Amino acid sequence: MTGKKIIREKGYKFRLYPNKKQKILINKSVGCTRYVYNHFLSKAKEDKYKTYTEYSKQLTQLKRELMWLKEPDKFALQNALKDLDKAFNNFFSGKYDFPQFKSKKNIKNSYRTNKFVRKSGTTNIEIKDNKIKLPKLGWVKFSKSQKVKGKILNVTVTKTNTDKYFISIAVKEEIKKFPEVDKKIGIDLGLKEFAITSDGEKKANPRVLNKYEKKIARLNRSLARKEKGSNNWYKTKKKLAKVHEKMANIRLDFLHKFSTKLIEENQLIAVETLEVKNMLKNSNLAKSISDVSWSKFIEILTYKAKWYGRDLIKIDTFFASSQLCNNCGYKNEEVKDLKIRNWKCSECGKVHDRDINASKNILDEGLKMQKAS
C-alpha cells in the first residue's frame, strides 16, 4: 500500500562555513537587521505602530540617509520589518506581550533572505554540491548532510554566540505519508526512564546534564572570578556557551531519533500531556525536568505525526494513568506515592510495574478518545 502525498513547509538545517570576507558581511547583515527592527520599534513606541507598508517606505528613505544599510541584501531588511509586523499583530491579538528590542547578547543572531527568480530564469539562491549561493555573499560552503528536497522559499543565516554559522533552508516539499500499520502504542514519560511504552519497552533517559554538570559548575566559578567584560571573561563565557550548545544538540538528536522510530512503527500514538511549568516549581526535580525536554518531544511528535499520516492522541495530565489497574479498572490511590514502583491490585490480584501499567492505560484512553471523535 502506497502512502498519499501531502505538501508541507519544512526546514533543513546545516552548518555553514563562510570565508573571512563572508563572515564580515554576515555579521554586518545581522547588525543591520537588528538596527532596522529596533529603529522602527522605537518609532512605534514613541507614537503608535503603523503598517508594514508605511515602514517599508520609511526604510527606503532611511537607506538613503544611512548608506551602510545598503550592504546587506534588501530582503534581509524587509524581513526584519515583517518580523516586527508579526510581533505587533501577535501583541494586538493578545497572544504575546509588547515586542522587545533585539540585543547583541541574544544566543543566536540571524537574518532571513528570500528566494526569487529573475526574468532571465536565474535565481538568487541555489545549491550545487556542498555550496549554496546566497544574495550578496555568493557561493558559501556548507555541511550537506542530506539532500534538500522541494522548492526553496527562504534561507535564514544564523551566527551563534560560539561563533558558529548555520543556515536553515525553508522549503515547500511533497512528503509521502508512511504506509498504514496495525501497531498502536501508549507512552508514559518519566525521569528515571525517558519513556515507557505499552509494549514494555523502557527508553533510557540520556541524562545529558549529569554528564556536563561538573564542567558547567567549574566554568561558572571561573567566570565569576574574572572581570566582567575582559578578554578572559569573554573566552570563558564562550567555552560555557559551547558546552550548553553541545548539550542541546545531544538532546535534540535523541528526541528526533526516538520520535522518528515511534512514528515509523506505530499508526496511533497516545501520550500523556504534562504541566511542565507547574512541575518546574518543585525545586528538587526542576533540573531533571528541564534536562529531559518532554515539551520539545511532544512538539516534534506532533508535527511528524501530521506529516506522515499518524494519529497522535494527547491524554489529559489529570488522567489517573498510574493508579488504575489495567486488568480490572480498580483505582489504587496509594500509587500517588512516586516511591511505589510495583503494586498488586487488591481486586484482581494482578501485579503491576507502575510505568508499564500507566502506559497501557494511556493507550486504552487514547483508543477511547479516537473512537469517540
C-alpha positions as CSV (number, residue, x, y, z in Angstrom):
1,M,0.0,0.0,0.0
2,T,1.5,3.3,-1.0
3,G,1.1,6.4,1.1
4,K,-0.7,9.5,0.0
5,K,1.4,12.6,-0.7
6,I,1.0,15.9,1.1
7,I,2.6,19.3,0.7
8,R,4.3,20.7,3.8
9,E,6.7,23.5,4.6
10,K,9.8,22.0,6.1
11,G,13.2,23.3,7.2
12,Y,16.7,21.9,6.6
13,K,19.5,23.0,9.0
14,F,23.2,22.8,8.1
15,R,26.5,24.1,9.4
16,L,27.8,26.9,7.2
17,Y,31.5,27.6,6.6
18,P,31.9,31.2,5.3
19,N,35.3,32.6,4.5
20,K,36.6,35.7,6.3
21,K,35.0,38.2,3.9
22,Q,31.7,36.4,4.0
23,K,31.8,36.3,7.9
24,I,32.2,40.1,8.0
25,L,29.2,40.6,5.7
26,I,27.0,38.1,7.7
27,N,27.9,40.0,10.9
28,K,27.0,43.3,9.2
29,S,23.8,41.9,7.9
30,V,22.8,40.6,11.3
31,G,23.6,44.0,12.8
32,C,21.7,45.9,10.1
33,T,18.5,43.8,10.5
34,R,18.7,44.3,14.3
35,Y,19.1,48.0,13.8
36,V,16.1,48.2,11.4
37,Y,13.9,46.2,13.8
38,N,14.9,48.3,16.8
39,H,14.6,51.6,14.9
40,F,11.0,51.1,13.9
41,L,10.1,49.5,17.2
42,S,11.3,52.7,18.8
43,K,9.2,54.8,16.4
44,A,6.2,52.7,17.2
45,K,6.7,53.2,21.0
46,E,7.0,57.0,20.5
47,D,3.8,57.3,18.6
48,K,1.9,54.1,17.6
49,Y,2.5,51.2,15.4
50,K,1.8,51.9,11.7
51,T,1.7,49.3,8.9
52,Y,4.4,47.2,7.3
53,T,3.8,49.1,4.1
54,E,4.3,52.5,5.8
55,Y,7.5,51.4,7.5
56,S,8.8,49.9,4.2
57,K,8.5,53.3,2.6
58,Q,10.3,54.9,5.5
59,L,13.0,52.2,5.2
60,T,13.7,53.2,1.6
61,Q,14.4,56.8,2.9
62,L,16.5,55.5,5.8
63,K,18.7,53.6,3.4
64,R,19.4,56.9,1.6
65,E,20.4,58.5,4.9
66,L,22.5,55.6,6.2
67,M,24.5,54.2,3.3
68,W,25.7,51.2,5.4
69,L,22.2,49.8,5.4
70,K,22.7,49.0,1.7
71,E,25.4,46.5,2.4
72,P,23.1,43.5,3.3
73,D,20.6,42.3,0.7
74,K,17.3,44.1,0.6
75,F,15.2,41.0,1.6
76,A,17.0,40.8,5.0
77,L,15.9,44.3,6.0
78,Q,12.4,43.8,4.6
79,N,12.1,40.6,6.6
80,A,13.1,42.5,9.8
81,L,10.1,44.7,9.2
82,K,7.9,41.7,8.6
83,D,9.0,40.1,11.8
84,L,8.2,43.4,13.6
85,D,4.8,43.5,12.0
86,K,4.1,39.9,13.1
87,A,5.3,40.7,16.6
88,F,2.8,43.6,16.8
89,N,-0.1,41.5,15.3
90,N,0.6,38.9,18.0
91,F,0.5,41.6,20.6
92,F,-2.7,43.1,19.3
93,S,-4.3,39.6,19.3
94,G,-3.3,39.1,22.9
95,K,-1.0,36.1,22.2
96,Y,2.2,37.8,23.3
97,D,3.4,40.8,25.3
98,F,4.6,44.0,23.7
99,P,7.6,43.5,21.4
100,Q,11.0,43.8,22.9
101,F,14.2,45.3,21.5
102,K,16.7,42.9,20.0
103,S,20.1,42.7,21.7
104,K,23.6,41.7,20.6
105,K,23.6,39.4,23.6
106,N,21.0,37.0,22.1
107,I,22.1,33.4,22.0
108,K,21.5,33.4,18.2
109,N,21.7,36.4,15.9
110,S,20.2,35.9,12.4
111,Y,18.8,37.3,9.3
112,R,16.4,35.9,6.7
113,T,16.6,36.2,2.9
114,N,14.0,35.2,0.3
115,K,14.4,33.3,-3.0
116,F,13.2,34.9,-6.2
117,V,13.6,34.1,-9.9
118,R,14.7,36.7,-12.3
119,K,13.2,37.4,-15.7
120,S,16.2,35.6,-17.2
121,G,15.3,32.5,-15.3
122,T,18.2,32.6,-12.9
123,T,17.7,32.7,-9.2
124,N,19.4,34.4,-6.3
125,I,19.5,31.2,-4.2
126,E,20.7,27.9,-5.5
127,I,22.6,24.8,-4.3
128,K,25.4,23.0,-6.1
129,D,27.1,20.0,-4.4
130,N,28.2,21.3,-0.9
131,K,27.9,25.0,-1.8
132,I,24.9,27.4,-1.6
133,K,24.6,30.7,-3.4
134,L,23.2,33.4,-1.2
135,P,22.4,37.1,-2.0
136,K,25.5,39.4,-1.6
137,L,27.5,36.5,-0.1
138,G,27.9,34.5,-3.3
139,W,28.8,30.8,-3.0
140,V,29.3,29.6,0.6
141,K,30.4,26.1,1.7
142,F,28.1,24.1,4.0
143,S,28.0,20.7,5.5
144,K,25.4,19.0,3.3
145,S,24.4,16.0,5.4
146,Q,21.3,15.3,3.4
147,K,19.7,16.3,0.1
148,V,17.5,19.4,0.1
149,K,14.2,18.4,-1.5
150,G,11.3,20.6,-2.6
151,K,11.1,24.3,-3.6
152,I,13.2,26.7,-1.6
153,L,11.2,29.6,-0.1
154,N,13.8,31.3,2.1
155,V,17.1,30.9,3.9
156,T,17.9,32.0,7.5
157,V,21.6,32.6,8.2
158,T,22.5,32.4,11.9
159,K,25.6,33.2,13.9
160,T,25.7,31.6,17.4
161,N,27.4,33.0,20.4
162,T,30.0,30.3,20.0
163,D,31.0,31.9,16.6
164,K,29.5,29.1,14.5
165,Y,27.4,29.8,11.4
166,F,24.3,27.8,10.3
167,I,21.7,28.0,7.6
168,S,18.0,27.0,7.8
169,I,16.6,26.4,4.4
170,A,12.8,26.6,4.3
171,V,11.2,24.6,1.5
172,K,7.8,23.6,0.3
173,E,8.2,19.8,0.0
174,E,6.0,16.9,-1.1
175,I,6.1,14.5,1.8
176,K,5.0,10.9,1.3
177,K,2.9,9.6,4.1
178,F,4.1,6.3,5.6
179,P,2.1,3.2,4.8
180,E,-0.5,2.4,7.4
181,V,0.4,-0.2,10.1
182,D,-1.6,-2.0,12.7
183,K,0.5,-1.2,15.7
184,K,-0.7,1.2,18.3
185,I,1.2,2.4,21.4
186,G,0.8,4.3,24.6
187,I,3.7,6.2,26.2
188,D,4.3,7.2,29.8
189,L,7.0,9.8,30.1
190,G,9.3,9.8,33.1
191,L,12.6,10.9,34.7
192,K,14.2,7.6,35.6
193,E,13.4,6.3,32.1
194,F,12.6,8.9,29.4
195,A,9.7,6.9,28.1
196,I,7.9,3.6,29.0
197,T,5.8,2.1,26.3
198,S,2.7,-0.1,26.5
199,D,4.6,-3.0,24.8
200,G,7.1,-3.0,27.7
201,E,10.0,-1.0,26.2
202,K,11.8,1.3,28.6
203,K,13.8,4.1,26.8
204,A,16.7,5.2,28.9
205,N,16.9,8.9,29.8
206,P,20.1,10.3,28.2
207,R,20.7,12.4,31.3
208,V,22.8,15.0,29.4
209,L,23.0,17.4,32.3
210,N,24.6,14.8,34.5
211,K,27.5,14.3,32.1
212,Y,28.3,18.0,31.9
213,E,27.1,19.4,35.2
214,K,30.6,19.4,36.9
215,K,32.2,21.1,33.8
216,I,29.4,23.8,33.8
217,A,29.9,24.4,37.5
218,R,33.7,24.7,37.0
219,L,33.3,27.2,34.1
220,N,30.8,29.2,36.1
221,R,33.2,29.5,39.0
222,S,35.9,30.5,36.6
223,L,33.7,33.1,35.0
224,A,32.7,34.6,38.4
225,R,36.4,35.1,39.2
226,K,37.1,37.2,36.1
227,E,36.4,40.8,35.5
228,K,33.2,41.2,33.6
229,G,33.8,42.4,30.0
230,S,37.5,41.4,30.0
231,N,39.0,39.2,27.3
232,N,39.4,36.3,29.7
233,W,35.8,36.7,30.8
234,Y,34.6,36.5,27.1
235,K,36.8,33.5,26.5
236,T,35.3,31.6,29.4
237,K,31.8,32.7,28.5
238,K,32.3,31.3,25.0
239,K,33.6,28.0,26.5
240,L,30.5,27.8,28.7
241,A,28.2,28.5,25.7
242,K,29.9,25.7,23.7
243,V,29.1,23.2,26.5
244,H,25.4,24.3,26.5
245,E,25.3,24.1,22.7
246,K,26.7,20.6,22.8
247,M,24.1,19.5,25.4
248,A,21.3,21.0,23.3
249,N,22.5,19.1,20.2
250,I,22.7,15.8,22.1
251,R,19.2,16.2,23.4
252,L,17.7,17.2,20.1
253,D,19.5,14.3,18.3
254,F,18.0,11.8,20.9
255,L,14.5,13.3,20.6
256,H,14.5,13.2,16.7
257,K,15.8,9.6,16.5
258,F,13.3,8.3,19.1
259,S,10.3,10.2,17.7
260,T,11.0,9.0,14.2
261,K,11.2,5.4,15.3
262,L,7.8,5.8,17.1
263,I,6.2,7.4,14.0
264,E,7.6,4.8,11.6
265,E,6.4,1.8,13.7
266,N,3.0,2.9,15.0
267,Q,-0.2,4.1,13.4
268,L,-1.6,5.5,16.7
269,I,0.5,7.0,19.5
270,A,-1.2,8.0,22.8
271,V,0.9,10.2,25.1
272,E,0.1,11.9,28.4
273,T,0.5,15.7,28.4
274,L,2.4,17.2,31.3
275,E,2.1,20.5,33.1
276,V,5.8,21.2,32.8
277,K,5.6,24.8,34.1
278,N,3.9,23.6,37.3
279,M,6.3,20.7,37.7
280,L,9.3,23.0,37.5
281,K,8.1,24.7,40.7
282,N,9.4,21.6,42.5
283,S,13.0,22.6,43.3
284,N,14.1,19.0,43.9
285,L,13.1,18.0,40.3
286,A,13.4,21.2,38.3
287,K,16.9,20.4,36.9
288,S,15.9,16.9,35.9
289,I,12.6,18.1,34.3
290,S,14.4,20.8,32.3
291,D,17.0,18.3,31.2
292,V,14.5,15.7,29.9
293,S,12.8,18.0,27.4
294,W,9.3,16.5,27.4
295,S,7.6,19.5,25.8
296,K,10.1,19.5,22.9
297,F,9.5,15.8,22.4
298,I,5.7,16.3,22.2
299,E,6.2,19.2,19.8
300,I,8.4,17.0,17.5
301,L,6.0,14.1,17.7
302,T,3.1,16.4,16.8
303,Y,4.4,17.7,13.5
304,K,5.9,14.4,12.4
305,A,2.5,12.7,13.0
306,K,0.8,15.3,10.8
307,W,3.5,15.0,8.1
308,Y,3.4,11.2,7.9
309,G,-0.2,10.4,8.5
310,R,-0.1,9.1,12.0
311,D,-2.7,9.6,14.8
312,L,-1.2,11.4,17.9
313,I,-3.6,11.5,20.8
314,K,-2.7,13.6,23.8
315,I,-4.2,12.4,27.2
316,D,-5.1,15.0,29.8
317,T,-2.5,15.4,32.5
318,F,-5.1,14.7,35.2
319,F,-5.9,11.2,33.9
320,A,-5.0,8.7,36.7
321,S,-2.9,6.5,34.4
322,S,-0.7,5.2,37.2
323,Q,-3.5,4.4,39.7
324,L,-5.8,2.4,37.5
325,C,-5.4,-1.4,37.3
326,N,-5.2,-2.1,33.6
327,N,-6.6,-5.5,34.1
328,C,-9.8,-4.7,36.0
329,G,-10.0,-0.9,36.3
330,Y,-9.7,-0.7,40.1
331,K,-8.3,2.6,41.3
332,N,-5.5,2.4,43.8
333,E,-4.9,5.9,45.2
334,E,-1.9,4.8,47.2
335,V,0.1,4.7,43.9
336,K,0.1,8.5,44.0
337,D,3.2,8.0,46.1
338,L,6.0,8.0,43.5
339,K,8.1,5.7,45.6
340,I,5.8,2.8,44.8
341,R,7.3,1.2,41.6
342,N,5.4,-2.1,41.7
343,W,1.9,-2.9,43.2
344,K,-0.6,-5.7,43.4
345,C,-4.2,-5.0,42.6
346,S,-6.4,-5.8,45.7
347,E,-9.4,-6.6,43.4
348,C,-8.0,-9.0,40.8
349,G,-4.5,-9.8,42.1
350,K,-2.7,-8.6,39.0
351,V,0.9,-7.4,39.8
352,H,1.9,-4.2,38.0
353,D,5.0,-2.4,37.0
354,R,3.9,1.1,37.8
355,D,5.1,2.7,34.5
356,I,4.2,-0.1,32.1
357,N,0.7,-0.2,33.6
358,A,0.4,3.6,33.2
359,S,1.4,3.4,29.5
360,K,-1.2,0.6,28.9
361,N,-3.9,2.8,30.5
362,I,-2.8,5.8,28.3
363,L,-3.1,3.6,25.2
364,D,-6.6,2.4,26.2
365,E,-7.7,6.0,27.0
366,G,-6.3,7.1,23.6
367,L,-8.3,4.4,21.8
368,K,-11.5,5.5,23.6
369,M,-10.8,9.1,22.6
370,Q,-10.2,8.1,19.0
371,K,-13.4,6.1,18.8
372,A,-15.4,9.0,20.4
373,S,-14.1,11.6,17.9
